[in-house]
Amino acid sequence: MRETADIRYDVSSVLNRGCRDYQEDAIATDFSLGAEFGYAVLSDGMGGHAAGDVASKIVVTEVFSELKFQSSNVEKLAENMGHVLKNAAVSANECMAAHASTNPQTAGMGATLVAPVLVRDSLYWISIGDSPLYLLRNGTLRQLNEDHSLGPHIDYMVRSGMMSEDVGHNHPDRNALTSVLIGETIERIDCPERPFQLKDNDILIVASDGLQFLSNGQITETLLENAGEGSAKIAECLLDELQTLDDPEQDNVCFSVNECEIT
């Protein structure tokens, strides 16, 4: 961590049901005014009403609570971040298993997890599933975390000529998850050992896959048009773009926007 860096986080969040009958996304953030430490915890639940919504709330509650507990000593937390985040995910997974065992109607429920943690200009994260963590830097948008779905494999087949672009884009298994919190063995965990270093004017977005009804180009254009206007403005415009699509299949969406000012 750079001890001389002055940093300001400007964070705003959105939670919207989309065109679904119920909300299965959950998000919680903690970025205290003037603090040089903060985090967001986001989960996209699966399993329908009384299952997916419960799963996402369990994940967010468990991971958020652990980070809150550990935040009394930020320096120690930073030194043990990977261990803390992985243990929190395992705890959330065990809680879901326990809930499903006593509530058979929720059997099979599951949820993704993505939790970025910022300590000054150092970004840590844990990610399980396909909820994206985006970075906009120098006009370019990229996803920082792994995508634990069949989407990347299908994209590789398209690039290699083994599948047409149209078939790949509309493949029915595209969103099938290869790792998820479901109360069983967690197949893959994305939790880098070393933090990612943030720079001045970076914009971070942590989101459920409902935001991906917008293309990367649309997200990038919206961010560039509103950069410097504040996270609340960016969040509002992203939601407006989704509503302009008027897609009858629009999924639940939640996301948090963080404009980073580092000097």
Backbone bond lengths (Angstrom), bond angles and torsions (degrees), N, CA, C in turn:
res aa  C-N    CA-C-N  psi(-1)  N-CA   C-N-CA  omega(-1)  CA-C   N-CA-C  phi
1 M - - - 1.458 - - 1.518 110.00 -
2 R 1.316 117.63 143.34 1.455 122.26 179.08 1.521 108.81 -89.18
3 E 1.326 116.36 111.62 1.457 119.96 -176.45 1.520 112.12 -68.21
4 T 1.333 118.37 -21.44 1.464 120.79 -175.18 1.528 112.92 -89.81
5 A 1.314 117.34 -7.61 1.461 119.98 -175.72 1.522 111.20 -75.26
6 D 1.333 115.62 134.00 1.463 121.21 168.98 1.515 107.01 -98.24
7 I 1.324 116.38 132.84 1.455 119.36 -174.11 1.517 111.17 -135.29
8 R 1.320 114.36 144.96 1.465 121.37 176.53 1.513 108.41 -135.49
9 Y 1.331 115.69 126.67 1.457 121.44 175.85 1.524 108.75 -101.76
10 D 1.315 116.44 130.08 1.466 122.23 175.32 1.522 106.25 -117.40
11 V 1.341 117.04 107.94 1.459 121.83 -167.80 1.524 111.34 -124.24
12 S 1.324 116.21 135.03 1.467 122.67 174.16 1.519 108.57 -140.90
13 S 1.342 115.97 147.76 1.462 121.01 -176.58 1.520 111.79 -128.02
14 V 1.329 115.36 156.57 1.468 123.32 179.67 1.523 108.67 -134.08
15 L 1.323 115.98 139.21 1.460 122.36 172.53 1.522 107.22 -135.21
16 N 1.336 116.73 119.38 1.458 121.05 -175.00 1.528 109.67 -138.99
17 R 1.326 116.90 139.92 1.463 121.50 -175.64 1.513 112.31 -77.20
18 G 1.328 118.07 -17.37 1.455 119.77 -176.32 1.510 110.55 65.78
19 C 1.333 117.01 -138.19 1.466 121.39 -179.89 1.526 112.04 -102.79
20 R 1.323 116.87 13.84 1.456 120.54 178.57 1.531 110.38 -84.42
21 D 1.326 115.95 161.30 1.462 121.29 -179.90 1.525 112.23 -82.00
22 Y 1.314 116.72 -15.67 1.468 120.44 -178.11 1.526 109.18 -149.21
23 Q 1.317 115.13 163.73 1.462 121.60 -175.02 1.523 110.05 -103.70
24 E 1.333 116.56 121.09 1.465 121.31 178.53 1.526 112.48 -111.27
25 D 1.322 117.96 -3.73 1.461 121.42 176.27 1.522 109.72 -87.93
26 A 1.323 115.97 152.57 1.465 121.37 174.53 1.522 108.57 -146.18
27 I 1.331 115.97 145.85 1.461 120.68 179.62 1.517 109.80 -150.81
28 A 1.320 116.02 144.25 1.460 122.18 174.06 1.522 107.86 -144.26
29 T 1.320 116.75 139.06 1.464 121.25 -179.90 1.519 110.11 -131.28
30 D 1.318 115.67 155.32 1.463 121.56 175.76 1.527 108.12 -143.37
31 F 1.330 115.80 97.34 1.457 123.07 175.72 1.528 107.04 -129.91
32 S 1.319 115.66 89.51 1.462 119.93 -177.46 1.525 110.47 -68.02
33 L 1.324 115.76 142.82 1.459 121.13 -179.09 1.526 110.74 -58.27
34 G 1.319 115.32 125.54 1.459 120.69 178.18 1.515 114.78 85.01
35 A 1.328 117.72 -6.67 1.463 120.95 -178.65 1.518 110.97 -79.30
36 E 1.321 116.09 153.88 1.460 122.23 176.54 1.521 110.48 -107.58
37 F 1.314 114.37 29.73 1.463 122.29 -179.61 1.529 107.77 -151.59
38 G 1.313 115.99 139.51 1.462 119.69 177.43 1.515 110.67 -172.18
39 Y 1.327 115.41 168.30 1.462 118.97 -177.64 1.521 110.56 -157.91
40 A 1.313 114.03 157.98 1.461 122.50 174.27 1.526 107.54 -129.54
41 V 1.314 115.53 144.52 1.467 121.10 176.63 1.520 107.29 -129.06
42 L 1.324 116.18 122.91 1.461 121.78 -176.52 1.521 109.88 -129.85
43 S 1.326 114.91 141.27 1.458 120.32 178.77 1.521 110.20 -143.56
44 D 1.315 115.61 138.66 1.464 123.76 177.27 1.518 107.04 -112.11
45 G 1.336 116.51 111.79 1.452 120.38 -174.72 1.511 113.46 -84.37
46 M 1.329 115.27 158.77 1.457 122.54 178.23 1.525 108.61 -135.84
47 G 1.312 115.49 142.28 1.454 119.15 177.10 1.504 113.97 130.19
48 G 1.325 116.66 -1.51 1.450 119.81 177.21 1.505 113.55 83.70
49 H 1.316 115.40 -176.18 1.455 121.93 -178.12 1.529 110.70 -58.68
50 A 1.327 116.53 138.35 1.475 123.85 -179.69 1.520 112.09 69.67
51 A 1.321 117.22 13.66 1.465 120.03 176.22 1.523 110.10 -140.05
52 G 1.344 117.39 -63.77 1.462 119.98 -179.98 1.507 112.31 -62.54
53 D 1.332 116.70 -40.06 1.464 119.18 179.52 1.520 111.28 -66.94
54 V 1.336 116.99 -35.35 1.465 121.03 176.61 1.524 110.38 -68.15
55 A 1.323 116.43 -43.54 1.464 121.09 -178.65 1.524 111.47 -59.77
56 S 1.324 117.08 -46.71 1.468 119.56 -178.60 1.521 111.19 -66.01
57 K 1.318 117.36 -36.58 1.468 120.26 178.90 1.528 111.22 -68.24
58 I 1.333 116.96 -38.33 1.463 120.34 176.50 1.523 110.21 -60.26
59 V 1.330 116.05 -47.48 1.469 120.65 -177.97 1.527 110.91 -61.76
60 V 1.322 116.60 -49.95 1.464 120.10 -177.92 1.527 110.59 -63.25
61 T 1.319 117.37 -43.55 1.467 120.66 -179.16 1.516 112.16 -62.29
62 E 1.322 117.14 -46.41 1.458 120.77 -177.85 1.521 112.55 -65.35
63 V 1.322 116.91 -47.73 1.465 120.21 -176.32 1.529 110.49 -71.56
64 F 1.333 117.22 -42.99 1.463 120.95 178.89 1.527 110.79 -60.95
65 S 1.327 116.87 -44.21 1.458 120.97 -178.84 1.520 111.50 -62.64
66 E 1.327 116.99 -40.45 1.461 120.14 179.89 1.528 111.13 -66.30
67 L 1.331 116.82 -42.50 1.463 119.53 177.86 1.522 110.97 -64.94
68 K 1.310 116.90 -38.38 1.462 120.51 177.53 1.522 110.56 -62.34
69 F 1.308 116.64 -43.60 1.460 121.45 179.01 1.525 111.14 -63.25
70 Q 1.323 116.32 -42.80 1.458 120.97 -176.88 1.529 112.97 -75.09
71 S 1.324 117.40 -16.27 1.469 120.57 -172.91 1.524 113.71 -74.73
72 S 1.326 117.48 -3.37 1.468 119.34 176.63 1.522 111.45 -66.40
73 N 1.338 116.36 -21.38 1.471 121.12 177.09 1.528 107.13 -135.23
74 V 1.337 116.42 89.05 1.455 121.60 -173.51 1.524 112.13 -65.18
75 E 1.322 117.31 -39.22 1.467 119.61 -178.91 1.526 111.01 -63.28
76 K 1.318 116.43 -42.26 1.468 120.32 178.39 1.522 110.20 -67.26
77 L 1.335 116.19 -38.78 1.458 120.11 177.77 1.518 110.63 -60.35
78 A 1.336 116.61 -45.01 1.465 120.56 -179.54 1.532 111.17 -60.42
79 E 1.316 116.78 -38.32 1.465 120.90 -179.64 1.529 111.90 -67.22
80 N 1.332 116.64 -28.56 1.465 121.20 -175.44 1.530 112.28 -118.76
81 M 1.333 116.51 24.94 1.459 120.87 -171.06 1.522 113.18 -57.02
82 G 1.322 117.67 -48.06 1.453 120.22 -178.55 1.510 112.00 -59.40
83 H 1.308 116.70 -44.27 1.459 122.00 179.78 1.522 110.62 -62.54
84 V 1.333 116.40 -45.52 1.469 121.14 -179.11 1.526 110.88 -62.89
85 L 1.324 117.21 -46.57 1.458 121.02 -177.30 1.529 111.95 -65.60
86 K 1.309 116.74 -42.87 1.469 119.85 179.94 1.524 111.04 -65.86
87 N 1.323 116.56 -41.13 1.466 119.65 178.51 1.526 111.30 -63.99
88 A 1.332 116.17 -38.22 1.462 120.38 178.59 1.528 110.58 -63.95
89 A 1.333 116.73 -41.20 1.465 120.52 178.88 1.520 111.03 -65.20
90 V 1.322 116.96 -42.62 1.462 121.23 178.36 1.527 110.37 -62.51
91 S 1.327 116.70 -41.33 1.456 121.38 178.18 1.529 111.33 -61.78
92 A 1.331 116.47 -43.28 1.462 120.94 177.89 1.522 110.45 -62.88
93 N 1.317 116.79 -41.15 1.455 121.58 179.03 1.535 110.81 -62.70
94 E 1.317 116.70 -41.75 1.464 121.34 178.91 1.526 111.06 -66.80
95 C 1.328 116.69 -36.43 1.465 120.32 177.58 1.525 111.17 -64.11
96 M 1.334 116.43 -38.86 1.463 119.28 177.66 1.518 111.12 -65.94
97 A 1.326 116.93 -39.60 1.465 120.31 178.07 1.522 110.17 -62.33
98 A 1.328 116.38 -42.94 1.458 120.53 -179.84 1.524 111.19 -65.48
99 H 1.329 116.65 -40.67 1.464 120.68 179.79 1.521 110.83 -64.72
100 A 1.328 116.64 -44.24 1.467 120.58 -178.85 1.527 111.32 -65.59
101 S 1.330 116.95 -33.32 1.471 119.85 -178.71 1.517 111.72 -69.11
102 T 1.320 117.93 -29.24 1.466 121.28 179.50 1.523 112.86 -99.78
103 N 1.326 116.46 -7.49 1.465 121.98 178.29 1.526 108.05 -132.15
104 P 1.335 118.02 78.91 1.470 121.86 -173.70 1.521 114.41 -54.77
105 Q 1.329 117.22 -25.99 1.469 119.75 -178.82 1.529 112.23 -68.29
106 T 1.327 116.48 -14.48 1.474 119.71 178.78 1.527 112.15 -101.99
107 A 1.323 117.37 7.97 1.468 120.58 179.74 1.522 110.29 -56.67
108 G 1.322 116.51 134.90 1.460 121.40 -179.27 1.505 114.34 92.45
109 M 1.330 117.02 -3.35 1.458 118.64 178.62 1.522 109.77 -67.98
110 G 1.316 115.82 153.34 1.450 120.58 179.43 1.513 110.37 -156.57
111 A 1.323 116.27 175.00 1.458 119.97 -178.62 1.523 110.57 -161.56
112 T 1.308 114.87 149.94 1.462 120.67 171.77 1.527 108.87 -84.35
113 L 1.299 115.63 171.35 1.469 121.65 174.35 1.510 109.18 -147.32
114 V 1.319 116.49 132.51 1.455 120.72 166.07 1.519 106.79 -143.38
115 A 1.323 115.55 126.43 1.463 121.00 -175.94 1.525 110.23 -137.43
116 P 1.328 117.59 97.97 1.460 120.06 173.16 1.529 110.50 -81.40
117 V 1.327 115.73 137.17 1.463 122.13 178.60 1.525 107.61 -124.70
118 L 1.328 116.90 127.14 1.463 122.02 -178.28 1.522 110.11 -111.21
119 V 1.310 115.55 126.56 1.462 122.75 172.23 1.519 106.38 -121.94
120 R 1.337 115.40 104.21 1.460 121.93 -171.15 1.528 109.29 53.16
121 D 1.323 119.93 -119.15 1.455 121.04 -178.15 1.531 112.58 -100.76
122 S 1.323 117.10 19.01 1.459 122.22 178.09 1.520 109.75 -106.51
123 L 1.331 116.12 128.14 1.458 122.36 -179.87 1.525 109.95 -109.71
124 Y 1.316 115.30 121.05 1.459 123.05 173.18 1.533 107.61 -110.30
125 W 1.314 116.81 158.24 1.461 118.07 172.90 1.524 111.18 -159.39
126 I 1.321 113.94 159.87 1.455 122.03 166.54 1.520 106.43 -127.08
127 S 1.326 116.54 141.28 1.459 120.77 -176.78 1.520 109.36 -146.02
128 I 1.325 115.11 130.34 1.463 122.34 175.93 1.524 106.57 -137.07
129 G 1.312 117.60 116.77 1.463 120.59 -177.52 1.520 111.85 112.43
130 D 1.335 115.68 -151.91 1.464 119.76 -173.46 1.526 113.81 -120.09
131 S 1.325 118.27 15.19 1.465 119.89 177.37 1.529 109.26 -76.44
132 P 1.339 118.05 122.06 1.460 120.36 -170.07 1.532 115.12 -82.65
133 L 1.317 114.34 149.55 1.463 123.24 169.66 1.526 106.47 -117.80
134 Y 1.331 116.29 108.35 1.460 121.90 -175.18 1.525 111.46 -99.67
135 L 1.328 114.22 150.10 1.463 122.47 171.12 1.515 108.54 -127.83
136 L 1.338 116.25 128.43 1.469 121.04 169.09 1.511 107.30 -105.58
137 R 1.336 116.10 119.96 1.467 121.81 179.36 1.528 108.25 -140.72
138 N 1.302 115.45 128.49 1.469 121.29 178.64 1.526 111.97 52.93
139 G 1.330 115.85 39.58 1.456 120.59 175.59 1.509 115.71 81.70
140 T 1.335 117.56 1.40 1.465 121.27 -177.81 1.520 110.54 -115.70
141 L 1.329 115.45 131.46 1.461 121.78 178.36 1.523 109.34 -99.22
142 R 1.321 115.94 134.47 1.462 119.58 173.91 1.520 110.17 -146.04
143 Q 1.319 114.86 155.32 1.456 120.42 177.72 1.517 108.54 -92.38
144 L 1.337 116.24 125.48 1.453 120.76 -177.20 1.525 112.93 -82.89
145 N 1.318 116.58 -36.39 1.464 119.16 -175.06 1.521 111.94 -92.00
146 E 1.316 115.11 164.69 1.461 120.93 178.77 1.527 110.37 -72.21
147 D 1.310 115.90 149.31 1.457 122.83 174.79 1.522 107.89 -101.93
148 H 1.336 116.42 104.40 1.463 121.01 -178.05 1.531 110.57 -88.78
149 S 1.328 115.41 60.64 1.458 121.79 174.31 1.523 107.61 -138.33
150 L 1.327 116.17 177.27 1.465 119.78 178.36 1.528 112.01 -78.73
151 G 1.344 116.94 -6.81 1.461 120.72 -179.45 1.515 114.22 -53.03
152 P 1.350 119.47 -51.75 1.469 119.69 -179.92 1.527 113.07 -60.23
153 H 1.344 117.58 -36.57 1.468 120.19 179.03 1.530 110.42 -67.69
154 I 1.334 116.18 -40.83 1.467 120.13 177.97 1.528 110.13 -64.99
155 D 1.320 117.56 -40.65 1.473 121.23 177.31 1.526 111.05 -61.41
156 Y 1.328 116.07 -38.59 1.476 120.04 177.76 1.530 110.06 -63.26
157 M 1.336 116.73 -41.15 1.464 120.28 179.13 1.529 110.56 -63.87
158 V 1.337 116.73 -36.67 1.464 120.45 177.28 1.523 110.34 -65.38
159 R 1.332 116.40 -46.82 1.476 120.72 -179.40 1.517 111.75 -63.54
160 S 1.327 116.29 -31.65 1.469 121.01 -178.18 1.524 112.36 -85.24
161 G 1.322 117.26 -2.25 1.453 120.71 178.57 1.514 114.38 82.82
162 M 1.338 117.12 8.17 1.459 120.58 -179.87 1.522 112.64 -84.08
163 M 1.322 116.08 -9.30 1.463 120.98 -178.50 1.524 107.57 -152.43
164 S 1.321 116.53 142.86 1.460 119.09 179.20 1.524 110.14 -72.95
165 E 1.325 115.70 156.80 1.462 120.20 -178.71 1.526 111.09 -62.49
166 D 1.320 116.91 -39.99 1.467 120.42 -178.77 1.522 111.03 -65.87
167 V 1.328 116.97 -43.39 1.466 120.70 178.72 1.527 110.10 -64.62
168 G 1.324 116.63 -42.55 1.459 120.30 179.83 1.514 112.57 -62.94
169 H 1.329 116.63 -43.15 1.461 121.46 -178.02 1.525 111.57 -64.12
170 N 1.333 116.36 -34.33 1.465 121.31 -175.70 1.531 112.72 -106.17
171 H 1.314 117.10 15.90 1.463 120.49 -176.90 1.528 110.35 -62.26
172 P 1.346 118.32 130.44 1.472 121.08 -176.53 1.527 114.30 -65.00
173 D 1.345 117.02 -21.93 1.464 120.23 -179.14 1.531 112.33 -98.57
174 R 1.298 116.73 9.35 1.463 120.99 -174.38 1.532 112.20 -55.94
175 N 1.327 116.37 -39.66 1.461 120.45 -175.88 1.523 113.20 -96.82
176 A 1.335 117.69 8.82 1.466 120.27 177.52 1.520 109.29 -65.42
177 L 1.323 116.61 128.68 1.458 121.14 -174.27 1.525 111.70 -84.25
178 T 1.321 115.51 141.44 1.456 121.33 176.66 1.526 111.62 -101.58
179 S 1.314 117.10 -8.48 1.459 122.22 174.20 1.516 107.85 -154.93
180 V 1.332 116.54 138.06 1.455 121.23 -176.72 1.525 108.32 -163.91
181 L 1.309 116.64 155.86 1.458 120.90 173.10 1.523 107.61 -84.47
182 I 1.327 115.54 113.83 1.463 119.96 -175.49 1.522 111.72 -140.17
183 G 1.330 115.84 12.73 1.454 120.25 179.74 1.510 113.85 85.78
184 E 1.329 116.76 5.26 1.455 122.01 178.13 1.529 108.62 -122.20
185 T 1.312 117.53 -164.94 1.470 121.09 -179.90 1.528 110.50 -59.20
186 I 1.323 116.51 131.56 1.466 121.28 176.79 1.530 107.14 -84.50
187 E 1.314 116.75 113.31 1.460 120.47 -171.76 1.530 112.84 -68.84
188 R 1.331 117.48 -41.60 1.471 120.69 -177.11 1.520 109.23 -143.31
189 I 1.329 115.66 140.78 1.460 121.98 175.89 1.524 107.89 -130.59
190 D 1.311 116.43 125.91 1.460 121.84 175.85 1.527 107.41 -99.05
191 C 1.326 116.14 106.48 1.468 121.71 -179.00 1.528 107.77 -149.87
192 P 1.347 117.19 84.69 1.461 121.18 -174.81 1.524 112.79 -56.55
193 E 1.319 115.91 142.56 1.465 120.78 179.70 1.520 111.82 -68.44
194 R 1.330 116.02 -36.84 1.463 119.58 -178.27 1.518 110.29 -108.37
195 P 1.325 116.84 143.55 1.466 119.28 -178.79 1.513 112.19 -72.37
196 F 1.314 115.14 156.35 1.460 123.45 174.19 1.520 107.49 -89.68
197 Q 1.340 117.02 131.30 1.456 120.42 -176.94 1.527 111.34 -87.14
198 L 1.317 115.22 122.99 1.453 121.25 178.54 1.522 111.15 -82.34
199 K 1.334 115.13 157.02 1.454 121.80 177.58 1.519 110.10 -127.22
200 D 1.322 115.49 162.63 1.455 120.56 178.92 1.525 110.62 -57.20
201 N 1.316 115.88 137.20 1.469 124.58 178.70 1.524 114.08 75.93
202 D 1.331 117.98 6.42 1.460 118.99 172.29 1.529 109.18 -63.93
203 I 1.322 115.93 144.83 1.463 121.38 172.98 1.522 107.49 -121.67
204 L 1.332 116.01 124.78 1.454 122.46 177.83 1.522 109.44 -106.07
205 I 1.315 115.98 139.96 1.464 121.22 173.00 1.519 107.88 -132.81
206 V 1.320 116.43 122.28 1.454 121.41 171.41 1.520 105.82 -108.08
207 A 1.340 116.82 131.91 1.462 119.34 -168.71 1.517 112.40 -148.00
208 S 1.322 115.40 159.27 1.462 120.82 165.65 1.529 107.13 -83.06
209 D 1.324 116.70 168.16 1.467 118.17 -175.45 1.521 112.88 -71.25
210 G 1.338 117.48 -4.95 1.459 119.70 174.60 1.518 112.41 -62.52
211 L 1.332 117.20 -27.04 1.465 120.15 177.67 1.522 111.00 -68.69
212 Q 1.327 117.10 -23.16 1.457 121.04 -176.38 1.528 113.54 -78.89
213 F 1.343 116.31 7.43 1.463 118.57 165.40 1.527 108.70 -67.47
214 L 1.347 116.36 -22.43 1.461 121.66 169.53 1.523 108.03 -87.29
215 S 1.319 117.13 142.77 1.459 121.00 175.49 1.522 109.52 -73.65
216 N 1.322 116.03 162.99 1.466 119.44 175.44 1.524 111.21 -58.14
217 G 1.329 115.65 -35.19 1.461 119.72 178.62 1.519 111.87 -64.94
218 Q 1.328 117.06 -41.56 1.459 120.60 179.12 1.524 111.28 -66.79
219 I 1.336 116.12 -40.73 1.468 119.78 177.78 1.519 110.08 -63.28
220 T 1.334 116.15 -46.04 1.467 120.82 -179.76 1.519 111.31 -59.72
221 E 1.325 116.74 -46.86 1.462 121.00 -178.55 1.534 110.94 -60.93
222 T 1.322 116.76 -42.07 1.464 120.50 179.96 1.525 110.94 -64.94
223 L 1.323 116.59 -41.31 1.463 120.00 178.87 1.525 111.48 -65.07
224 L 1.317 116.44 -44.99 1.465 119.95 -178.31 1.526 111.44 -65.61
225 E 1.318 116.93 -37.77 1.458 120.11 -179.26 1.523 112.21 -67.68
226 N 1.340 116.67 -25.57 1.464 119.87 -174.23 1.524 114.03 -118.30
227 A 1.332 117.11 6.52 1.456 120.59 178.50 1.522 110.26 -58.24
228 G 1.310 115.75 134.84 1.457 120.66 -179.86 1.507 114.10 87.30
229 E 1.346 116.39 -7.51 1.467 120.75 -179.99 1.522 112.25 -90.42
230 G 1.327 116.86 -2.50 1.451 120.89 179.93 1.516 111.88 103.62
231 S 1.339 115.73 150.23 1.464 120.29 -176.74 1.525 112.20 -65.40
232 A 1.329 118.00 -34.01 1.465 120.29 -179.75 1.523 111.00 -62.50
233 K 1.323 116.91 -40.22 1.462 121.64 178.44 1.525 110.69 -66.04
234 I 1.319 116.61 -43.49 1.464 120.54 179.41 1.522 110.50 -62.20
235 A 1.333 116.17 -46.25 1.462 120.64 -179.73 1.527 111.03 -61.07
236 E 1.320 116.32 -42.95 1.463 121.09 178.74 1.520 111.31 -61.07
237 C 1.323 116.92 -43.31 1.463 120.88 -177.65 1.531 111.78 -69.99
238 L 1.326 117.70 -36.55 1.464 119.89 176.29 1.529 110.82 -63.52
239 L 1.323 116.24 -42.59 1.459 119.46 177.89 1.530 110.98 -65.43
240 D 1.329 116.24 -39.54 1.472 120.00 176.62 1.522 110.90 -59.84
241 E 1.328 116.99 -41.52 1.462 120.92 179.32 1.532 111.18 -62.13
242 L 1.323 116.35 -41.24 1.459 119.95 177.79 1.526 110.98 -63.76
243 Q 1.322 116.73 -42.80 1.458 120.08 -178.60 1.519 111.52 -69.93
244 T 1.329 117.02 -29.19 1.466 121.10 176.72 1.527 111.09 -66.32
245 L 1.333 116.52 -31.43 1.463 119.59 177.48 1.522 111.14 -60.06
246 D 1.331 116.38 -33.80 1.464 122.07 179.63 1.525 110.95 52.67
247 D 1.338 115.35 43.08 1.457 121.23 -178.93 1.535 109.16 -81.87
248 P 1.337 118.48 120.12 1.466 120.68 -179.05 1.521 113.10 -65.17
249 E 1.334 117.37 -13.66 1.461 121.70 179.38 1.536 112.08 -100.30
250 Q 1.342 116.93 9.19 1.459 120.25 -176.61 1.530 111.22 -53.48
251 D 1.314 115.12 123.31 1.458 122.37 -179.70 1.532 109.74 -78.51
252 N 1.346 115.41 167.40 1.457 119.33 166.61 1.523 108.48 -51.02
253 V 1.303 116.69 148.50 1.463 119.49 175.92 1.518 109.40 -141.10
254 C 1.296 115.69 136.27 1.462 120.83 168.24 1.516 107.63 -142.79
255 F 1.306 115.08 146.59 1.464 119.44 178.49 1.521 109.81 -160.86
256 S 1.312 114.23 160.89 1.459 121.75 176.43 1.517 108.19 -129.94
257 V 1.333 116.22 132.42 1.464 122.91 -179.82 1.512 108.86 -108.18
258 N 1.326 116.72 133.39 1.458 121.94 179.75 1.520 109.65 -130.65
259 E 1.331 116.44 111.79 1.471 121.54 171.78 1.521 107.96 -89.93
260 C 1.320 116.52 125.22 1.465 121.41 -176.32 1.531 110.36 -103.34
261 E 1.314 115.10 126.15 1.460 120.61 175.31 1.532 107.40 -114.36
262 I 1.318 116.54 111.75 1.458 122.30 -175.56 1.528 109.52 -125.10
263 T 1.307 116.53 123.36 1.478 120.19 179.51 1.526 110.88 -130.37
